[in-house]
Amino acid sequence: MTTEVTSPATSASPTARQMWTRSRGVALALVLLVVAAVAIAVVRSDARHGRLDPRSADPSGSRAVAELLADRGIDTRVVTTLDEAADAAGPDTTLLVAVPDLLTPRQQTRLRAATEDSGGRTVLVASGVASVERLAPGVTADPANSLDSTLEPGCDLPAARRAGDADTGGTRYSSAHPDAVECYHSHRLATLLRVPAPSGTGDTVLIGAPDILLNDRLDEHGNASLALQLLGSRPHLVWYLPTPADAADTEDEKSFFDLLPSGWLWGTLQLFVAAALAAAWRARRLGPLVPEKLPVAIRASETTEGRARLYRKADARDRAALALRSATRTRLAPLVGVPGTQAHTPEALLPALSARLDGAGPSPHTLLFGPPPGDDAALIRLADQLDALERQVRRP
């Protein structure tokens, strides 16, 4: 007598408790990292605001010049939108535009319209070719920057003469305006330019580099003197920090692909073409099948038994029944004169099969094309009935 011992089924998939045990260390580390980042950001939020920000104490910030101006009774207000900057323009206000090239063409035109007849002073820091034509009409920016950082005044502007040498070397300007004052020349082009307004007492000052406003450069040469004189001519200073998020002009909004240079798009297309060619070169070539000798010979009976146990473990009685019926139909078709291609077609197989049966037993249609069995006993009974049907057809 043989006794079959069935071992309990085990799952290779980890449980939720196991996954938590394995990952809780990593999760705790991530939480601590996030908490530390938030704490550092909160502690340093009042000191780190970015480049040319009068609230920032970083080397690239401008808090030092703002503090010196405050000691002289000049208040500094930071704005980040075009609406605020345009509304603040006035005869008693100096408007400093930190990064003019960030403004869109429509924003530049609107800002110029707001400051042209305001009677105040507009200071443009390192305004390049992309912005100088609209913010300061009649002024041209040279594409080549100055190679020297520290330059001599070389002009009659009182602020420049009192400050002396200063770090204005950067973008170089030229102007056809007859009353324009050009200072701190580099190869006959000015790095500091003052252009008076068409009417009134206002003016526009262009500085080729932001160095005279930075915390780490303010105490060098005449940087502090020049910065205080240029920014302290009016009692109020509005410091405009344009940002990419400034959505004052929605008509100029561009998509991500519009901001990418055309060379990147063509380069990406070439990479895709190169990848496709490489895949075609290294792809598997279609050819005749090559038989390969298996390292271990497995008996058919063992394969059948192993597959049956897999079906049983998965409760796949429908698949097991389908395999039994399909194999039986394939063997019965040539016995009753039905082509193998129509072995699984009830209209072709059943009439030919009925001619070979005596009418006793279960219906051939139910046996060969019926529904799947509901339990293991029904599956075993189906296998026996299919075997009996095949023996009956083979009987002479």
MARKOL-159345 format. One record per residue: x, y, z of N, C-alpha, C in turn. Coordinates in steps of 0.1 Angstrom, whole numbers, padded with zeros to 4 digits, always signed. Example, Ala and Ser with C-alpha at 12.3 -4.5 7.8 and 13.67 -1.06 7.14 Angstrom:
residues 2
+0132-0057+0078+0123-0045+0078+0132-0033+0078;+0128-0022+0071+0137-0011+0071+0129+0000+0079;
//
This chain:
residues 396
+0009-0012+0000+0000+0000+0000+0009+0012+0000;+0006+0021-0009+0014+0034-0010+0006+0045-0004;+0013+0053+0004+0007+0065+0010+0014+0077+0004;+0005+0086-0001+0010+0098-0007+0010+0109+0004;+0022+0115+0006+0023+0126+0015+0024+0139+0008;+0015+0148+0011+0015+0161+0004+0020+0172+0013;+0031+0178+0009+0036+0189+0017+0028+0202+0016;+0028+0209+0027+0020+0222+0026+0026+0231+0015;+0017+0238+0008+0021+0247-0002+0028+0260+0004;+0039+0263-0001+0046+0275+0003+0047+0285-0008;+0047+0298-0004+0047+0309-0014+0061+0315-0014;+0066+0318-0026+0079+0325-0027+0078+0340-0026;+0066+0345-0027+0063+0359-0026+0064+0364-0012;+0071+0375-0009+0072+0380+0005+0059+0385+0010;+0056+0384+0022+0044+0389+0028+0046+0404+0031;+0035+0411+0035+0036+0425+0038+0045+0428+0050;+0045+0419+0060+0053+0420+0072+0068+0419+0068;+0071+0409+0059+0085+0407+0055+0090+0419+0047;+0081+0425+0038+0085+0436+0030+0088+0448+0039;+0079+0450+0050+0081+0461+0059+0094+0460+0067;+0097+0447+0071+0109+0445+0079+0122+0448+0071;+0121+0444+0058+0133+0446+0049+0135+0461+0046;+0124+0469+0044+0125+0482+0039+0124+0493+0050;+0121+0489+0062+0119+0500+0072+0132+0508+0075;+0143+0502+0073+0156+0509+0075+0157+0520+0064;+0155+0516+0052+0156+0526+0041+0145+0537+0042;+0133+0533+0046+0122+0543+0048+0126+0553+0059;+0132+0548+0070+0135+0557+0081+0146+0566+0077;+0156+0561+0069+0167+0570+0064+0161+0581+0055;+0152+0578+0046+0146+0587+0037+0138+0598+0045;+0130+0594+0055+0123+0603+0064+0133+0613+0071;+0144+0607+0077+0153+0616+0083+0160+0626+0073;+0162+0621+0061+0168+0630+0051+0159+0641+0048;+0146+0638+0046+0136+0649+0043+0135+0659+0054;+0134+0653+0066+0133+0662+0078+0145+0671+0079;+0157+0666+0077+0169+0674+0078+0169+0685+0067;+0165+0681+0055+0165+0691+0044+0155+0702+0047;+0143+0699+0052+0133+0709+0056+0139+0718+0067;+0145+0712+0077+0150+0720+0088+0161+0730+0083;+0170+0725+0074+0181+0734+0069+0175+0745+0061;+0165+0741+0053+0158+0752+0044+0152+0762+0053;+0145+0758+0064+0138+0768+0072+0148+0777+0079;+0159+0771+0084+0169+0778+0092+0176+0789+0083;+0179+0785+0071+0186+0793+0062+0178+0801+0052;+0165+0800+0053+0156+0807+0043+0158+0822+0043;+0161+0828+0055+0162+0842+0056+0176+0847+0051;+0185+0838+0048+0198+0843+0044+0202+0839+0030;+0195+0829+0024+0198+0825+0011+0186+0827+0002;+0188+0837-0007+0177+0840-0017+0181+0839-0031;+0194+0838-0034+0198+0837-0047+0208+0848-0051;+0212+0847-0064+0222+0857-0069+0215+0871-0071;+0223+0881-0067+0218+0895-0069+0206+0898-0061;+0203+0890-0050+0191+0893-0042+0196+0901-0030;+0190+0913-0028+0194+0922-0017+0191+0916-0003;+0184+0904-0002+0181+0898+0010+0191+0887+0013;+0200+0884+0004+0209+0872+0005+0222+0877+0010;+0227+0869+0020+0241+0872+0026+0251+0863+0019;+0248+0855+0009+0257+0847+0002+0267+0856-0006;+0279+0850-0009+0288+0858-0017+0283+0864-0030;+0273+0857-0036+0267+0862-0048+0255+0870-0046;+0251+0873-0033+0240+0881-0030+0243+0896-0030;+0233+0904-0026+0236+0919-0026+0231+0925-0013;+0231+0917-0002+0226+0922+0010+0234+0934+0016;+0247+0933+0013+0256+0944+0019+0253+0957+0013;+0251+0958+0000+0248+0971-0006+0234+0976-0001;+0225+0967+0001+0212+0971+0006+0213+0977+0020;+0221+0971+0029+0223+0976+0042+0230+0989+0042;+0240+0991+0033+0246+1004+0033+0236+1015+0028;+0228+1012+0018+0218+1021+0014+0208+1024+0025;+0204+1014+0033+0195+1016+0044+0201+1026+0054;+0214+1025+0057+0221+1035+0066+0220+1049+0061;+0218+1051+0048+0217+1064+0042+0203+1068+0040;+0193+1061+0046+0179+1065+0046+0172+1060+0033;+0178+1052+0025+0171+1047+0013+0166+1033+0015;+0153+1032+0013+0146+1019+0016+0146+1011+0003;+0148+0998+0004+0149+0988-0007+0137+0979-0006;+0130+0978-0017+0119+0968-0018+0121+0959-0029;+0119+0946-0027+0121+0935-0037+0108+0932-0043;+0108+0932-0057+0096+0927-0064+0100+0916-0074;+0091+0908-0077+0094+0896-0086+0085+0895-0098;+0075+0905-0099+0066+0904-0111+0067+0917-0118;+0064+0917-0131+0064+0928-0140+0054+0939-0135;+0042+0934-0131+0032+0944-0126+0037+0952-0115;+0043+0946-0105+0049+0954-0094+0060+0963-0098;+0068+0959-0107+0079+0967-0112+0074+0979-0119;+0064+0977-0128+0058+0988-0136+0051+0998-0127;+0044+0993-0117+0036+1002-0108+0045+1010-0099;+0057+1005-0097+0066+1012-0087+0074+1023-0094;+0074+1024-0107+0082+1034-0114+0077+1048-0111;+0086+1057-0107+0082+1071-0104+0094+1080-0103;+0092+1093-0101+0103+1103-0101+0112+1101-0088;+0107+1096-0077+0115+1094-0065+0120+1080-0063;+0120+1072-0074+0123+1058-0073+0134+1054-0083;+0143+1046-0079+0153+1039-0087+0149+1025-0089;+0147+1021-0101+0142+1007-0105+0154+0999-0110;+0159+0989-0103+0170+0981-0107+0164+0968-0112;+0168+0965-0125+0164+0952-0131+0176+0943-0131;+0175+0932-0122+0187+0924-0120+0191+0916-0132;+0181+0909-0139+0185+0900-0150+0175+0904-0161;+0178+0914-0169+0169+0919-0179+0166+0908-0190;+0176+0900-0193+0175+0890-0204+0165+0880-0201;+0160+0878-0188+0150+0869-0185+0136+0873-0190;+0134+0886-0192+0121+0891-0197+0119+0888-0211;+0106+0885-0214+0102+0883-0228+0102+0896-0236;+0102+0896-0249+0101+0909-0256+0089+0917-0253;+0077+0911-0251+0066+0919-0247+0067+0925-0233;+0073+0918-0224+0076+0923-0211+0086+0935-0211;+0096+0933-0219+0106+0944-0220+0100+0957-0226;+0091+0955-0236+0085+0967-0242+0075+0974-0231;+0068+0966-0224+0059+0971-0214+0067+0978-0202;+0078+0972-0198+0086+0979-0188+0092+0992-0193;+0097+0992-0205+0102+1005-0211+0091+1016-0211;+0079+1012-0215+0068+1022-0215+0065+1027-0202;+0066+1019-0191+0063+1023-0178+0074+1032-0172;+0087+1031-0176+0098+1038-0170+0102+1050-0179;+0099+1051-0191+0104+1061-0200+0101+1075-0196;+0089+1078-0192+0085+1091-0188+0082+1092-0173;+0087+1083-0165+0084+1083-0151+0092+1093-0143;+0103+1098-0148+0112+1107-0141+0121+1101-0132;+0121+1088-0130+0130+1081-0121+0142+1075-0129;+0150+1068-0122+0162+1061-0128+0159+1046-0129;+0164+1041-0141+0163+1027-0143+0177+1021-0145;+0181+1012-0137+0194+1006-0137+0193+0991-0143;+0199+0989-0154+0199+0976-0161+0213+0969-0158;+0212+0957-0152+0224+0950-0148+0227+0939-0159;+0238+0941-0166+0243+0932-0176+0232+0929-0186;+0226+0939-0191+0216+0937-0202+0223+0934-0215;+0219+0923-0221+0226+0918-0233+0218+0921-0245;+0222+0915-0256+0216+0918-0269+0201+0915-0269;+0197+0905-0261+0183+0900-0261+0174+0911-0255;+0179+0920-0247+0170+0930-0240+0173+0944-0242;+0186+0948-0245+0190+0962-0245+0183+0970-0256;+0179+0964-0267+0173+0972-0278+0159+0977-0274;+0152+0969-0265+0139+0974-0261+0139+0982-0248;+0148+0978-0239+0148+0985-0226+0156+0999-0227;+0165+0999-0237+0172+1012-0239+0174+1014-0254;+0164+1020-0260+0164+1022-0275+0176+1031-0278;+0183+1028-0289+0194+1036-0293+0207+1030-0288;+0207+1021-0279+0219+1015-0273+0221+1001-0279;+0234+0998-0282+0237+0985-0288+0247+0978-0279;+0244+0965-0276+0253+0957-0268+0262+0949-0277;+0275+0949-0275+0285+0942-0283+0284+0927-0279;+0284+0918-0288+0284+0903-0285+0296+0899-0277;+0308+0905-0279+0320+0902-0272+0321+0909-0259;+0322+0902-0247+0324+0909-0235+0338+0914-0232;+0339+0923-0222+0352+0928-0219+0361+0917-0212;+0374+0917-0216+0383+0907-0210+0388+0911-0197;+0387+0924-0194+0392+0930-0181+0380+0932-0172;+0382+0929-0159+0371+0931-0150+0372+0945-0144;+0384+0949-0139+0386+0962-0133+0390+0972-0143;+0382+0983-0144+0385+0993-0154+0385+1007-0148;+0391+1017-0155+0392+1031-0150+0380+1038-0156;+0376+1049-0149+0363+1056-0153+0364+1062-0167;+0374+1071-0169+0376+1076-0183+0364+1084-0188;+0357+1091-0178+0345+1099-0183+0343+1110-0172;+0334+1119-0175+0331+1131-0166+0319+1128-0157;+0314+1116-0156+0302+1113-0148+0307+1114-0133;+0301+1123-0125+0305+1125-0111+0306+1112-0103;+0297+1104-0104+0297+1091-0096+0309+1083-0100;+0312+1082-0113+0324+1074-0117+0337+1081-0113;+0338+1094-0114+0350+1101-0110+0353+1099-0095;+0343+1100-0087+0345+1098-0073+0348+1084-0069;+0342+1074-0076+0345+1060-0073+0358+1055-0077;+0363+1060-0089+0376+1056-0094+0374+1042-0101;+0385+1034-0100+0385+1021-0106+0373+1012-0100;+0367+1004-0109+0356+0996-0104+0355+0984-0113;+0348+0973-0108+0347+0961-0115+0334+0961-0124;+0335+0968-0134+0323+0969-0144+0325+0961-0156;+0337+0955-0158+0340+0948-0170+0330+0936-0173;+0324+0937-0184+0314+0926-0188+0309+0929-0201;+0295+0932-0202+0289+0935-0215+0294+0950-0219;+0296+0952-0231+0301+0965-0236+0290+0971-0244;+0289+0985-0243+0278+0992-0249+0283+1003-0258;+0275+1007-0267+0277+1019-0275+0263+1026-0278;+0263+1039-0279+0251+1046-0281+0253+1058-0290;+0242+1060-0298+0242+1072-0308+0236+1084-0302;+0231+1083-0289+0224+1094-0282+0235+1105-0280;+0232+1117-0284+0242+1128-0282+0245+1131-0268;+0236+1129-0258+0238+1132-0244+0242+1120-0236;+0244+1109-0242+0248+1097-0234+0262+1099-0229;+0265+1094-0217+0278+1094-0210+0283+1080-0209;+0295+1078-0215+0301+1065-0216+0313+1064-0207;+0313+1054-0198+0324+1053-0188+0330+1039-0188;+0341+1038-0182+0348+1025-0180+0349+1017-0193;+0357+1023-0202+0359+1018-0215+0367+1005-0215;+0364+0996-0224+0372+0984-0227+0372+0983-0243;+0384+0986-0248+0386+0986-0263+0376+0995-0269;+0375+1008-0264+0368+1019-0270+0352+1017-0268;+0348+1007-0261+0334+1005-0258+0331+1006-0243;+0320+1012-0239+0318+1015-0225+0311+1003-0218;+0315+1001-0205+0308+0991-0197+0299+0997-0187;+0298+1010-0187+0288+1017-0179+0283+1029-0188;+0271+1030-0190+0265+1039-0199+0252+1046-0192;+0252+1059-0193+0240+1067-0188+0234+1074-0199;+0221+1071-0201+0213+1077-0212+0202+1085-0206;+0201+1098-0208+0190+1105-0202+0176+1102-0209;+0165+1104-0202+0152+1102-0207+0149+1112-0218;+0140+1109-0227+0136+1119-0238+0131+1132-0232;+0124+1131-0220+0119+1143-0213+0120+1141-0198;+0121+1152-0191+0121+1151-0177+0135+1148-0171;+0136+1144-0159+0149+1142-0152+0153+1128-0151;+0145+1119-0157+0148+1105-0156+0160+1101-0164;+0165+1089-0162+0176+1084-0170+0177+1069-0169;+0185+1063-0178+0187+1048-0177+0202+1046-0176;+0206+1038-0167+0220+1034-0165+0222+1020-0168;+0231+1017-0176+0235+1003-0179+0248+0999-0174;+0249+0988-0166+0261+0984-0160+0264+0970-0167;+0277+0969-0172+0280+0957-0179+0282+0945-0171;+0284+0946-0158+0286+0934-0150+0280+0937-0136;+0275+0926-0129+0269+0928-0116+0279+0928-0105;+0292+0928-0107+0302+0926-0097+0302+0937-0086;+0299+0950-0090+0299+0960-0080+0288+0959-0070;+0278+0950-0072+0267+0948-0063+0268+0935-0055;+0278+0927-0057+0279+0914-0050+0286+0916-0037;+0282+0908-0027+0287+0909-0014+0302+0907-0013;+0307+0897-0021+0322+0894-0020+0330+0904-0028;+0324+0913-0036+0332+0922-0044+0330+0937-0040;+0321+0939-0031+0317+0953-0028+0328+0961-0021;+0337+0954-0014+0348+0961-0007+0360+0963-0015;+0360+0959-0028+0371+0960-0037+0371+0973-0045;+0382+0979-0047+0383+0991-0056+0373+1001-0052;+0366+1007-0062+0356+1017-0059+0342+1012-0061;+0340+0998-0059+0327+0992-0062+0316+0997-0053;+0319+0998-0040+0309+1003-0030+0305+1017-0033;+0314+1026-0036+0311+1040-0039+0303+1041-0051;+0306+1034-0062+0299+1035-0074+0285+1029-0073;+0283+1018-0066+0270+1012-0064+0261+1021-0055;+0267+1027-0045+0258+1036-0036+0254+1049-0044;+0262+1054-0052+0259+1066-0059+0249+1063-0070;+0250+1052-0077+0241+1049-0088+0227+1045-0083;+0227+1038-0071+0214+1033-0066+0208+1043-0055;+0216+1053-0051+0211+1061-0040+0207+1075-0045;+0205+1077-0057+0201+1091-0062+0186+1094-0059;+0178+1084-0056+0164+1086-0052+0161+1080-0039;+0151+1085-0032+0149+1079-0018+0144+1065-0018;+0139+1060-0029+0133+1046-0029+0140+1038-0040;+0143+1026-0036+0150+1017-0045+0141+1004-0046;+0136+1001-0059+0128+0989-0061+0138+0979-0069;+0140+0968-0063+0149+0958-0068+0140+0947-0075;+0140+0947-0088+0132+0938-0096+0140+0925-0099;+0136+0914-0094+0142+0901-0097+0133+0893-0106;+0135+0894-0119+0127+0886-0129+0129+0871-0126;+0119+0863-0128+0119+0849-0126+0112+0842-0138;+0116+0830-0141+0109+0823-0152+0094+0821-0149;+0090+0821-0135+0076+0819-0132+0068+0832-0133;+0074+0843-0136+0067+0855-0138+0057+0854-0150;+0044+0852-0147+0035+0850-0158+0027+0862-0161;+0033+0874-0160+0026+0886-0163+0021+0887-0177;+0029+0881-0186+0026+0881-0201+0023+0867-0206;+0011+0862-0205+0008+0848-0209+0009+0846-0224;+0009+0856-0232+0010+0854-0246+0024+0850-0250;+0034+0852-0242+0047+0849-0246+0051+0835-0239;+0042+0828-0233+0046+0816-0227+0049+0805-0238;+0060+0798-0235+0065+0788-0245+0065+0774-0239;+0063+0764-0247+0064+0751-0242+0078+0747-0240;+0080+0735-0234+0093+0730-0232+0101+0728-0245;+0095+0723-0255+0102+0721-0268+0105+0734-0275;+0097+0745-0273+0100+0757-0278+0113+0763-0272;+0116+0760-0260+0128+0765-0253+0140+0757-0257;+0139+0746-0262+0151+0738-0266+0156+0743-0279;+0170+0745-0280+0176+0748-0293+0173+0738-0304;+0172+0742-0316+0170+0733-0327+0180+0722-0328;+0192+0725-0324+0203+0715-0325+0201+0703-0316;+0194+0705-0304+0191+0694-0296+0181+0685-0302;+0171+0691-0309+0161+0682-0315+0167+0674-0326;+0175+0680-0334+0181+0672-0345+0191+0662-0339;+0198+0665-0329+0207+0656-0322+0199+0644-0317;+0187+0646-0311+0179+0635-0305+0174+0626-0317;+0170+0633-0328+0166+0625-0339+0177+0616-0345;+0189+0621-0345+0200+0613-0350+0203+0602-0341;+0202+0604-0328+0204+0593-0318+0194+0582-0320;+0181+0585-0322+0171+0575-0325+0174+0567-0338;+0179+0574-0348+0183+0567-0360+0194+0558-0358;+0204+0563-0351+0216+0555-0348+0212+0543-0339;+0203+0544-0330+0199+0533-0321+0191+0523-0330;+0183+0528-0339+0176+0518-0348+0185+0510-0357;+0195+0517-0363+0205+0510-0371+0213+0500-0363;+0217+0504-0350+0224+0494-0342+0216+0482-0338;+0203+0485-0336+0194+0473-0333+0192+0464-0345;+0191+0470-0357+0190+0462-0369+0203+0454-0371;+0214+0460-0368+0227+0454-0370+0230+0442-0361;+0226+0444-0348+0228+0434-0338+0216+0424-0336;+0206+0426-0343+0194+0418-0341+0196+0403-0345;+0188+0394-0339+0190+0380-0343+0185+0378-0357;+0193+0371-0365+0189+0368-0378+0180+0356-0379;+0170+0357-0387+0160+0345-0389+0167+0335-0398;+0166+0323-0394+0172+0312-0403+0166+0299-0399;+0171+0288-0404+0165+0274-0401+0168+0271-0386;+0158+0263-0381+0159+0259-0367+0171+0249-0366;+0179+0250-0355+0190+0242-0353+0187+0233-0340;+0186+0220-0342+0184+0212-0330+0195+0213-0320;+0191+0213-0308+0201+0214-0297+0200+0202-0287;+0210+0195-0285+0210+0184-0276+0208+0188-0262;+0198+0183-0255+0195+0187-0241+0205+0181-0232;+0209+0188-0222+0219+0182-0212+0214+0170-0205;+0201+0170-0202+0195+0158-0195+0183+0153-0202;+0182+0140-0204+0170+0134-0210+0160+0131-0199;+0148+0137-0202+0137+0135-0193+0126+0126-0199;+0121+0116-0192+0111+0107-0198+0098+0114-0199;+0091+0110-0209+0078+0117-0212+0068+0115-0201;+0069+0104-0194+0060+0101-0183+0063+0111-0171;+0075+0114-0169+0078+0124-0158+0074+0138-0162;+0075+0141-0175+0070+0154-0179+0055+0155-0177;+0048+0145-0181+0034+0145-0180+0029+0146-0165;+0036+0138-0157+0033+0138-0143+0035+0152-0136;+0047+0158-0140+0050+0171-0134+0040+0182-0139;+0036+0181-0151+0026+0191-0156+0013+0189-0149;+0009+0176-0147-0004+0173-0141-0004+0179-0126;+0008+0178-0120+0008+0183-0106+0008+0198-0106;+0013+0204-0116+0012+0219-0117-0003+0223-0119;-0010+0216-0127-0024+0219-0129-0032+0217-0116;-0028+0206-0109-0036+0203-0097-0033+0214-0086;-0020+0218-0085-0017+0229-0075-0024+0242-0078;-0026+0245-0091-0032+0257-0095-0047+0256-0096;-0053+0244-0093-0067+0241-0095-0072+0245-0109;-0063+0242-0119-0066+0245-0133-0072+0233-0140;-0084+0229-0135-0091+0218-0141-0096+0221-0155;-0099+0234-0158-0103+0238-0171-0092+0235-0181;-0080+0239-0178-0069+0237-0187-0065+0222-0188;-0066+0215-0178-0064+0200-0178-0074+0194-0187;-0087+0197-0186-0097+0191-0194-0095+0195-0208;-0091+0208-0211-0089+0212-0225-0078+0204-0231;-0067+0202-0224-0056+0194-0229-0061+0180-0232;-0068+0173-0223-0073+0160-0226-0082+0159-0238;-0091+0168-0239-0101+0168-0250-0094+0171-0264;-0084+0181-0263-0077+0184-0276-0069+0172-0281;-0062+0165-0271-0054+0154-0276-0063+0142-0281;-0075+0140-0274-0084+0130-0279-0089+0133-0293;-0093+0146-0295-0098+0149-0308-0088+0148-0319;-0075+0151-0316-0065+0150-0326-0062+0135-0329;-0064+0126-0320-0062+0112-0323-0074+0106-0330;-0086+0111-0327-0098+0105-0333-0100+0109-0347;-0096+0121-0351-0099+0126-0364-0094+0117-0375;-0081+0113-0375-0077+0104-0386-0084+0090-0386;-0089+0086-0374-0096+0073-0374-0109+0073-0380;-0116+0085-0380-0129+0086-0386-0129+0093-0400;-0117+0095-0405-0115+0101-0419-0117+0116-0419;-0114+0123-0408-0115+0138-0408-0101+0144-0409;-0099+0154-0417-0085+0160-0418-0081+0165-0404;-0068+0166-0402-0063+0171-0389-0066+0185-0387;-0067+0193-0398-0070+0207-0397-0085+0210-0391;-0094+0199-0393-0108+0201-0388-0111+0192-0376;-0100+0188-0370-0102+0179-0358-0109+0186-0347;-0108+0199-0346-0114+0207-0335-0126+0214-0339;-0132+0210-0350-0144+0217-0355-0156+0207-0352;-0165+0210-0344-0176+0201-0341-0184+0197-0353;-0186+0206-0362-0194+0203-0374-0188+0192-0383;-0175+0191-0383-0168+0181-0391-0165+0168-0384;-0162+0169-0371-0158+0157-0364-0170+0149-0358;-0180+0156-0353-0191+0148-0346-0199+0139-0356;-0203+0144-0368-0210+0135-0377-0202+0123-0381;-0189+0124-0384-0181+0113-0387-0179+0104-0375;-0179+0109-0364-0177+0101-0352-0189+0093-0348;-0201+0099-0350-0214+0093-0347-0216+0080-0355;-0211+0080-0367-0212+0069-0376-0205+0056-0371;-0195+0059-0362-0187+0048-0357-0191+0043-0343;-0201+0050-0337-0205+0046-0324-0219+0039-0324;-0222+0032-0314-0234+0024-0313-0245+0032-0306;-0242+0044-0301-0253+0052-0294-0253+0051-0280;-0246+0041-0274-0245+0040-0259-0235+0049-0253;-0237+0052-0241-0227+0061-0234-0230+0075-0235;-0221+0083-0229-0223+0098-0229-0223+0104-0244;-0228+0115-0245-0228+0122-0258-0214+0126-0262;-0210+0123-0275-0197+0127-0279-0195+0142-0279;-0206+0150-0281-0204+0164-0280-0201+0169-0266;-0207+0163-0256-0204+0167-0242-0190+0163-0238;-0186+0151-0243-0173+0146-0239-0162+0155-0246;-0163+0158-0259-0152+0164-0266-0153+0180-0266;-0165+0185-0264-0166+0200-0265-0175+0205-0254;-0177+0198-0243-0185+0202-0232-0178+0212-0222;-0185+0216-0212-0180+0226-0202-0169+0219-0194;-0160+0227-0187-0150+0221-0179-0156+0214-0166;-0150+0204-0161-0155+0197-0149-0155+0206-0137;-0164+0203-0128-0165+0212-0116-0156+0208-0105;-0151+0195-0104-0142+0191-0093-0132+0181-0099;-0124+0176-0090-0114+0166-0094-0120+0153-0098;-0131+0149-0091-0137+0136-0095-0143+0137-0109;-0149+0148-0112-0154+0150-0125-0144+0150-0136;-0132+0155-0133-0121+0155-0142-0116+0141-0144;-0115+0133-0134-0110+0119-0135-0121+0111-0143;-0133+0113-0141-0144+0107-0148-0144+0110-0163;-0141+0123-0166-0139+0128-0180-0128+0120-0187;-0117+0119-0180-0105+0112-0186-0109+0098-0189;-0116+0091-0180-0120+0077-0182-0129+0076-0194;-0139+0085-0195-0149+0085-0206-0142+0087-0219;-0132+0097-0220-0125+0099-0232-0117+0087-0236;-0111+0080-0227-0104+0068-0230-0113+0057-0235;-0125+0056-0229-0134+0046-0234-0139+0049-0248;-0142+0062-0251-0146+0066-0264-0136+0063-0274;-0123+0066-0271-0113+0063-0281-0111+0048-0284;-0113+0039-0273-0112+0025-0275-0124+0020-0283;-0135+0026-0281-0147+0022-0289-0145+0025-0304;-0139+0036-0307-0137+0040-0321-0127+0031-0327;-0116+0027-0320-0106+0019-0325-0110+0004-0327;-0121+0000-0320-0125-0013-0321-0130-0017-0335;-0125-0027-0341-0128-0031-0355-0143-0034-0356;
//
